[in-house]
Amino acid sequence: MNLHDVDVFNAIMITRGAGAAATLLDTSQPAISRSLAKLEAELGFKLFDRIRGRLVATREGELFHAEVKANLVGLDRLKLRAAQIKEVGTGTIRVASLSALGHGLVPRAIVAFSRRHPQVRISYQVRTSNVVRDLVASGSFDIGLAADEVDTSGVLHSVFNTPRAVCVMPKNHRLAAKAVITPTDLADEAFLALSPEDTVRVAMNKVFAAHGVRPRILIETPYGLTIAILAAKGMGIGLVNPSVIADRMIAGIIAIPFEPAVHFRALILRPPDGINSTLIADFTAELYAARNMLSPDGNVSAS
């Protein structure tokens, strides 16, 4: 069995698509497809069903991936250690984050850390929470920030922050003068919603149901940053993590607390046997310092 083909299969499972796997492995999509077909022929069973142009893992594929992950962890640790030995003169840390924290909070921590450690190289990726978790679990990355719905087996984890959701809208919106936004305020508004599987979306649905309100959902997206950008363009109102509007990244919007309170919950992840170094400890401290600078209601970044 060719290890490259196994790597291709693992990349498809992590990214949930042949195109994304090609990007991750810096190769072409046809090459990905060839490797997958070769691996399936060697195994004698299908790893994926092709449904409406998408690759959906079969039961056999899921079972095989569990074994692949267990065996690739050792290889990834060897690769990471080799890279660390090679770069021991300068030092490198690898950080991955979910989008909600990845465009404001984490860059702030990177800037502060780099000013103190200008010789250290930082490898940084903004990915979905599931990919962040897999990158950390494999030992490929030193620190990860992910939403709380991820599988935490195989990683060290603790709660990083639990910010209160804020309602974002254009500054000239009719609701912009309110101190808080309630479910009834949103009854007839075009609503920009997080994806159905998002834990905050699930909590939001329960709140709306309890108040007898059915929002007019215009757009669904997994990214709070997209919601904030669309709100700035007058497309509607949405609930986001205040971190996505940190540092006044998006002009023309205002953020108002939502009542009753709904909270996001992010985890900080570390490999189960990751190397504990002064550099990693220092970067983690900068992450917490950046977290502590955020306003709990988000108004500091959007007023």
ROGU-51196 format. One record per residue (C-alpha): residue number from 1; residue in three letters; x, y, z. Coordinates in Angstrom, 2 decimals. Layout:
BEGIN
{atom NUM, ALA, {X, Y, Z}};
...
***
This chain:
BEGIN
{atom 1, MET, {0.00, 0.00, 0.00}};
{atom 2, ASN, {1.47, 3.34, -1.12}};
{atom 3, LEU, {1.88, 5.82, 1.75}};
{atom 4, HIS, {1.25, 8.72, -0.64}};
{atom 5, ASP, {-2.17, 7.31, -1.53}};
{atom 6, VAL, {-2.97, 6.95, 2.17}};
{atom 7, ASP, {-1.94, 10.59, 2.70}};
{atom 8, VAL, {-4.30, 11.60, -0.11}};
{atom 9, PHE, {-7.17, 9.67, 1.49}};
{atom 10, ASN, {-6.45, 11.28, 4.85}};
{atom 11, ALA, {-6.39, 14.74, 3.27}};
{atom 12, ILE, {-9.78, 14.14, 1.63}};
{atom 13, MET, {-11.26, 13.01, 4.94}};
{atom 14, ILE, {-9.84, 16.04, 6.75}};
{atom 15, THR, {-10.91, 18.64, 4.18}};
{atom 16, ARG, {-14.11, 16.88, 3.01}};
{atom 17, GLY, {-13.35, 17.34, -0.67}};
{atom 18, ALA, {-10.93, 16.40, -3.45}};
{atom 19, GLY, {-10.34, 20.02, -4.44}};
{atom 20, ALA, {-9.54, 21.11, -0.90}};
{atom 21, ALA, {-7.30, 18.06, -0.46}};
{atom 22, ALA, {-5.40, 19.03, -3.62}};
{atom 23, THR, {-4.83, 22.50, -2.17}};
{atom 24, LEU, {-3.68, 21.07, 1.17}};
{atom 25, LEU, {-1.20, 18.71, -0.52}};
{atom 26, ASP, {-0.17, 21.23, -3.20}};
{atom 27, THR, {-1.14, 18.96, -6.08}};
{atom 28, SER, {-3.85, 18.75, -8.74}};
{atom 29, GLN, {-7.39, 17.41, -8.34}};
{atom 30, PRO, {-6.87, 14.79, -11.11}};
{atom 31, ALA, {-3.84, 13.50, -9.20}};
{atom 32, ILE, {-5.97, 13.26, -6.07}};
{atom 33, SER, {-8.63, 11.29, -7.97}};
{atom 34, ARG, {-6.03, 8.91, -9.41}};
{atom 35, SER, {-4.54, 8.18, -6.00}};
{atom 36, LEU, {-7.98, 7.58, -4.50}};
{atom 37, ALA, {-8.99, 5.19, -7.29}};
{atom 38, LYS, {-5.70, 3.30, -6.90}};
{atom 39, LEU, {-6.14, 2.98, -3.14}};
{atom 40, GLU, {-9.73, 1.75, -3.47}};
{atom 41, ALA, {-8.61, -0.85, -6.03}};
{atom 42, GLU, {-5.86, -2.08, -3.70}};
{atom 43, LEU, {-8.20, -2.24, -0.68}};
{atom 44, GLY, {-11.02, -3.95, -2.54}};
{atom 45, PHE, {-13.79, -1.71, -1.17}};
{atom 46, LYS, {-15.15, 1.78, -1.75}};
{atom 47, LEU, {-13.96, 4.56, 0.50}};
{atom 48, PHE, {-16.41, 7.15, -0.79}};
{atom 49, ASP, {-19.75, 7.41, -2.51}};
{atom 50, ARG, {-20.03, 10.07, -5.19}};
{atom 51, ILE, {-23.24, 11.95, -4.39}};
{atom 52, ARG, {-24.15, 15.03, -6.44}};
{atom 53, GLY, {-20.53, 15.69, -7.24}};
{atom 54, ARG, {-19.41, 15.35, -3.60}};
{atom 55, LEU, {-17.33, 12.66, -1.93}};
{atom 56, VAL, {-19.20, 11.14, 1.03}};
{atom 57, ALA, {-17.28, 8.61, 3.12}};
{atom 58, THR, {-18.72, 5.10, 3.22}};
{atom 59, ARG, {-18.93, 3.15, 6.47}};
{atom 60, GLU, {-15.84, 1.26, 5.35}};
{atom 61, GLY, {-14.12, 4.55, 4.62}};
{atom 62, GLU, {-14.86, 5.86, 8.12}};
{atom 63, LEU, {-13.54, 2.67, 9.72}};
{atom 64, PHE, {-10.41, 2.73, 7.58}};
{atom 65, HIS, {-9.79, 6.40, 8.40}};
{atom 66, ALA, {-9.85, 5.64, 12.12}};
{atom 67, GLU, {-6.95, 3.22, 11.56}};
{atom 68, VAL, {-5.16, 5.65, 9.24}};
{atom 69, LYS, {-5.29, 8.45, 11.82}};
{atom 70, ALA, {-3.89, 6.20, 14.52}};
{atom 71, ASN, {-0.93, 5.23, 12.33}};
{atom 72, LEU, {-0.25, 8.63, 10.79}};
{atom 73, VAL, {0.13, 10.30, 14.18}};
{atom 74, GLY, {3.49, 8.63, 14.65}};
{atom 75, LEU, {4.70, 9.68, 11.20}};
{atom 76, ASP, {3.53, 13.25, 11.70}};
{atom 77, ARG, {5.38, 13.44, 14.99}};
{atom 78, LEU, {8.56, 12.30, 13.24}};
{atom 79, LYS, {8.11, 14.95, 10.53}};
{atom 80, LEU, {7.46, 17.65, 13.13}};
{atom 81, ARG, {10.47, 16.64, 15.21}};
{atom 82, ALA, {12.71, 16.58, 12.12}};
{atom 83, ALA, {11.55, 20.10, 11.21}};
{atom 84, GLN, {12.15, 21.31, 14.76}};
{atom 85, ILE, {15.66, 19.85, 14.77}};
{atom 86, LYS, {16.41, 21.48, 11.41}};
{atom 87, GLU, {15.17, 24.88, 12.56}};
{atom 88, VAL, {16.49, 24.80, 16.10}};
{atom 89, GLY, {18.56, 27.93, 15.46}};
{atom 90, THR, {15.52, 30.17, 14.90}};
{atom 91, GLY, {12.55, 28.30, 16.29}};
{atom 92, THR, {9.14, 27.75, 14.73}};
{atom 93, ILE, {5.66, 27.49, 16.16}};
{atom 94, ARG, {2.60, 26.33, 14.26}};
{atom 95, VAL, {-0.82, 27.77, 15.03}};
{atom 96, ALA, {-4.25, 27.02, 13.55}};
{atom 97, SER, {-7.52, 28.77, 14.32}};
{atom 98, LEU, {-11.18, 28.75, 13.45}};
{atom 99, SER, {-12.35, 31.73, 11.41}};
{atom 100, ALA, {-14.18, 33.49, 14.26}};
{atom 101, LEU, {-10.91, 34.11, 16.12}};
{atom 102, GLY, {-8.57, 33.85, 13.17}};
{atom 103, HIS, {-8.87, 37.30, 11.62}};
{atom 104, GLY, {-8.75, 39.57, 14.66}};
{atom 105, LEU, {-7.77, 37.99, 17.95}};
{atom 106, VAL, {-5.04, 35.60, 16.77}};
{atom 107, PRO, {-3.32, 38.16, 14.48}};
{atom 108, ARG, {-3.21, 40.53, 17.47}};
{atom 109, ALA, {-1.44, 37.81, 19.47}};
{atom 110, ILE, {0.93, 37.13, 16.56}};
{atom 111, VAL, {1.94, 40.81, 16.36}};
{atom 112, ALA, {2.60, 41.03, 20.11}};
{atom 113, PHE, {4.54, 37.75, 20.12}};
{atom 114, SER, {6.64, 38.67, 17.09}};
{atom 115, ARG, {7.68, 41.96, 18.66}};
{atom 116, ARG, {9.09, 40.01, 21.59}};
{atom 117, HIS, {10.51, 37.15, 19.47}};
{atom 118, PRO, {11.41, 38.58, 16.07}};
{atom 119, GLN, {13.63, 35.60, 15.25}};
{atom 120, VAL, {10.83, 33.03, 15.58}};
{atom 121, ARG, {8.98, 31.84, 12.49}};
{atom 122, ILE, {5.20, 31.39, 12.81}};
{atom 123, SER, {3.23, 29.06, 10.57}};
{atom 124, TYR, {-0.41, 30.15, 10.76}};
{atom 125, GLN, {-3.56, 28.76, 9.16}};
{atom 126, VAL, {-7.24, 29.70, 9.45}};
{atom 127, ARG, {-9.29, 26.55, 8.91}};
{atom 128, THR, {-12.58, 24.98, 9.96}};
{atom 129, SER, {-12.68, 23.74, 13.56}};
{atom 130, ASN, {-12.61, 20.07, 12.53}};
{atom 131, VAL, {-9.50, 20.60, 10.42}};
{atom 132, VAL, {-7.86, 22.56, 13.26}};
{atom 133, ARG, {-8.54, 19.66, 15.60}};
{atom 134, ASP, {-7.03, 17.13, 13.18}};
{atom 135, LEU, {-3.94, 19.25, 12.57}};
{atom 136, VAL, {-3.30, 19.47, 16.32}};
{atom 137, ALA, {-4.15, 15.83, 17.04}};
{atom 138, SER, {-1.67, 14.68, 14.38}};
{atom 139, GLY, {1.09, 16.75, 15.97}};
{atom 140, SER, {1.47, 18.86, 12.82}};
{atom 141, PHE, {0.49, 22.02, 14.73}};
{atom 142, ASP, {1.43, 23.15, 18.22}};
{atom 143, ILE, {-1.66, 25.18, 19.16}};
{atom 144, GLY, {-5.22, 25.21, 17.86}};
{atom 145, LEU, {-8.34, 27.22, 18.54}};
{atom 146, ALA, {-11.60, 25.49, 17.65}};
{atom 147, ALA, {-15.32, 25.60, 18.37}};
{atom 148, ASP, {-16.57, 23.41, 21.17}};
{atom 149, GLU, {-18.44, 20.97, 18.91}};
{atom 150, VAL, {-15.21, 19.29, 17.75}};
{atom 151, ASP, {-14.18, 15.81, 18.85}};
{atom 152, THR, {-11.71, 16.39, 21.69}};
{atom 153, SER, {-10.39, 12.84, 21.87}};
{atom 154, GLY, {-6.69, 12.70, 21.13}};
{atom 155, VAL, {-5.99, 16.33, 22.08}};
{atom 156, LEU, {-5.41, 18.29, 25.27}};
{atom 157, HIS, {-8.11, 20.91, 25.52}};
{atom 158, SER, {-9.51, 23.62, 27.75}};
{atom 159, VAL, {-12.04, 26.41, 27.36}};
{atom 160, PHE, {-10.40, 29.47, 25.80}};
{atom 161, ASN, {-13.31, 31.93, 25.80}};
{atom 162, THR, {-17.09, 32.13, 25.97}};
{atom 163, PRO, {-18.01, 35.50, 24.45}};
{atom 164, ARG, {-21.58, 36.69, 24.32}};
{atom 165, ALA, {-23.09, 36.84, 20.84}};
{atom 166, VAL, {-23.70, 40.31, 19.46}};
{atom 167, CYS, {-26.17, 41.41, 16.82}};
{atom 168, VAL, {-24.50, 43.21, 13.90}};
{atom 169, MET, {-26.27, 45.61, 11.55}};
{atom 170, PRO, {-25.58, 48.78, 9.53}};
{atom 171, LYS, {-25.13, 51.91, 11.64}};
{atom 172, ASN, {-28.16, 53.51, 10.01}};
{atom 173, HIS, {-30.48, 50.56, 10.69}};
{atom 174, ARG, {-33.79, 51.29, 12.44}};
{atom 175, LEU, {-32.71, 49.08, 15.39}};
{atom 176, ALA, {-29.26, 50.64, 15.77}};
{atom 177, ALA, {-30.31, 52.92, 18.65}};
{atom 178, LYS, {-31.49, 50.04, 20.87}};
{atom 179, ALA, {-29.44, 49.02, 23.93}};
{atom 180, VAL, {-30.22, 45.34, 23.37}};
{atom 181, ILE, {-31.82, 43.32, 20.59}};
{atom 182, THR, {-34.53, 40.79, 21.47}};
{atom 183, PRO, {-36.04, 37.97, 19.41}};
{atom 184, THR, {-39.22, 39.96, 18.77}};
{atom 185, ASP, {-37.12, 42.77, 17.27}};
{atom 186, LEU, {-36.01, 40.35, 14.57}};
{atom 187, ALA, {-39.41, 38.91, 13.68}};
{atom 188, ASP, {-39.68, 40.71, 10.32}};
{atom 189, GLU, {-35.99, 41.32, 9.64}};
{atom 190, ALA, {-33.85, 39.68, 6.96}};
{atom 191, PHE, {-31.65, 37.40, 9.06}};
{atom 192, LEU, {-28.09, 36.26, 8.32}};
{atom 193, ALA, {-27.67, 32.93, 10.08}};
{atom 194, LEU, {-24.82, 30.64, 11.02}};
{atom 195, SER, {-24.92, 27.09, 9.65}};
{atom 196, PRO, {-27.58, 24.79, 11.16}};
{atom 197, GLU, {-24.99, 22.57, 12.89}};
{atom 198, ASP, {-23.33, 25.49, 14.68}};
{atom 199, THR, {-23.92, 25.27, 18.45}};
{atom 200, VAL, {-24.82, 28.96, 18.67}};
{atom 201, ARG, {-27.27, 28.54, 15.79}};
{atom 202, VAL, {-28.87, 25.64, 17.68}};
{atom 203, ALA, {-29.13, 27.78, 20.84}};
{atom 204, MET, {-30.50, 30.68, 18.79}};
{atom 205, ASN, {-33.19, 28.45, 17.28}};
{atom 206, LYS, {-34.31, 27.44, 20.77}};
{atom 207, VAL, {-34.51, 31.07, 21.88}};
{atom 208, PHE, {-36.57, 32.06, 18.85}};
{atom 209, ALA, {-38.89, 29.08, 19.33}};
{atom 210, ALA, {-39.40, 29.94, 23.01}};
{atom 211, HIS, {-40.48, 33.46, 22.00}};
{atom 212, GLY, {-42.70, 32.27, 19.16}};
{atom 213, VAL, {-40.53, 34.00, 16.56}};
{atom 214, ARG, {-39.57, 32.50, 13.24}};
{atom 215, PRO, {-36.76, 34.56, 11.68}};
{atom 216, ARG, {-36.76, 35.26, 7.95}};
{atom 217, ILE, {-33.43, 33.63, 7.14}};
{atom 218, LEU, {-31.93, 35.17, 4.04}};
{atom 219, ILE, {-28.45, 33.63, 4.06}};
{atom 220, GLU, {-26.75, 30.76, 5.91}};
{atom 221, THR, {-22.96, 30.61, 6.30}};
{atom 222, PRO, {-20.49, 28.91, 8.66}};
{atom 223, TYR, {-18.52, 32.13, 9.07}};
{atom 224, GLY, {-19.41, 35.02, 11.37}};
{atom 225, LEU, {-17.03, 37.25, 9.40}};
{atom 226, THR, {-19.18, 36.72, 6.30}};
{atom 227, ILE, {-22.27, 37.68, 8.29}};
{atom 228, ALA, {-20.61, 40.90, 9.48}};
{atom 229, ILE, {-19.50, 41.82, 5.96}};
{atom 230, LEU, {-22.98, 41.19, 4.55}};
{atom 231, ALA, {-24.55, 43.18, 7.38}};
{atom 232, ALA, {-22.24, 46.10, 6.56}};
{atom 233, LYS, {-23.55, 45.95, 2.99}};
{atom 234, GLY, {-27.16, 46.20, 4.22}};
{atom 235, MET, {-28.11, 42.57, 3.52}};
{atom 236, GLY, {-29.61, 41.96, 6.96}};
{atom 237, ILE, {-28.90, 41.36, 10.65}};
{atom 238, GLY, {-27.02, 38.48, 12.23}};
{atom 239, LEU, {-25.55, 37.12, 15.46}};
{atom 240, VAL, {-21.76, 36.83, 15.54}};
{atom 241, ASN, {-18.86, 36.24, 17.85}};
{atom 242, PRO, {-17.55, 39.73, 18.81}};
{atom 243, SER, {-14.06, 38.56, 17.88}};
{atom 244, VAL, {-14.90, 38.69, 14.17}};
{atom 245, ILE, {-15.34, 42.47, 14.34}};
{atom 246, ALA, {-12.29, 43.13, 16.51}};
{atom 247, ASP, {-9.98, 46.02, 15.71}};
{atom 248, ARG, {-12.69, 47.77, 13.67}};
{atom 249, MET, {-11.97, 45.50, 10.72}};
{atom 250, ILE, {-15.39, 46.14, 9.17}};
{atom 251, ALA, {-16.59, 49.70, 8.72}};
{atom 252, GLY, {-20.18, 50.84, 8.79}};
{atom 253, ILE, {-21.65, 48.39, 11.29}};
{atom 254, ILE, {-22.72, 48.49, 14.90}};
{atom 255, ALA, {-22.80, 45.58, 17.35}};
{atom 256, ILE, {-25.53, 45.36, 19.99}};
{atom 257, PRO, {-25.90, 42.65, 22.67}};
{atom 258, PHE, {-28.61, 40.06, 22.07}};
{atom 259, GLU, {-31.04, 39.26, 24.89}};
{atom 260, PRO, {-31.43, 36.58, 26.20}};
{atom 261, ALA, {-27.70, 36.02, 26.11}};
{atom 262, VAL, {-26.31, 33.35, 23.80}};
{atom 263, HIS, {-22.65, 32.44, 24.16}};
{atom 264, PHE, {-20.02, 31.12, 21.80}};
{atom 265, ARG, {-17.48, 28.68, 23.25}};
{atom 266, ALA, {-13.99, 28.18, 21.86}};
{atom 267, LEU, {-11.40, 25.64, 22.97}};
{atom 268, ILE, {-7.63, 25.88, 22.95}};
{atom 269, LEU, {-6.08, 22.61, 21.78}};
{atom 270, ARG, {-2.63, 21.06, 22.19}};
{atom 271, PRO, {-1.20, 17.76, 20.96}};
{atom 272, PRO, {-1.39, 15.03, 23.63}};
{atom 273, ASP, {2.39, 14.77, 23.77}};
{atom 274, GLY, {3.34, 18.12, 22.25}};
{atom 275, ILE, {6.68, 19.68, 23.06}};
{atom 276, ASN, {6.27, 22.21, 25.86}};
{atom 277, SER, {8.62, 25.07, 25.12}};
{atom 278, THR, {9.07, 28.62, 26.35}};
{atom 279, LEU, {8.04, 29.86, 22.89}};
{atom 280, ILE, {4.73, 27.98, 22.97}};
{atom 281, ALA, {4.07, 29.14, 26.52}};
{atom 282, ASP, {4.78, 32.74, 25.50}};
{atom 283, PHE, {2.52, 32.55, 22.46}};
{atom 284, THR, {-0.28, 31.02, 24.53}};
{atom 285, ALA, {0.07, 33.89, 26.99}};
{atom 286, GLU, {-0.30, 36.37, 24.11}};
{atom 287, LEU, {-3.47, 34.61, 22.99}};
{atom 288, TYR, {-4.98, 35.05, 26.45}};
{atom 289, ALA, {-3.83, 38.67, 26.58}};
{atom 290, ALA, {-5.52, 39.31, 23.22}};
{atom 291, ARG, {-8.67, 37.60, 24.49}};
{atom 292, ASN, {-8.72, 39.80, 27.58}};
{atom 293, MET, {-8.58, 42.95, 25.46}};
{atom 294, LEU, {-11.93, 42.19, 23.81}};
{atom 295, SER, {-15.04, 43.96, 25.04}};
{atom 296, PRO, {-17.56, 41.43, 26.39}};
{atom 297, ASP, {-20.38, 42.97, 24.33}};
{atom 298, GLY, {-18.35, 43.65, 21.19}};
{atom 299, ASN, {-19.14, 47.37, 21.12}};
{atom 300, VAL, {-15.50, 48.37, 21.47}};
{atom 301, SER, {-14.81, 47.17, 17.92}};
{atom 302, ALA, {-17.94, 48.26, 16.13}};
{atom 303, SER, {-19.12, 51.48, 17.74}};
***
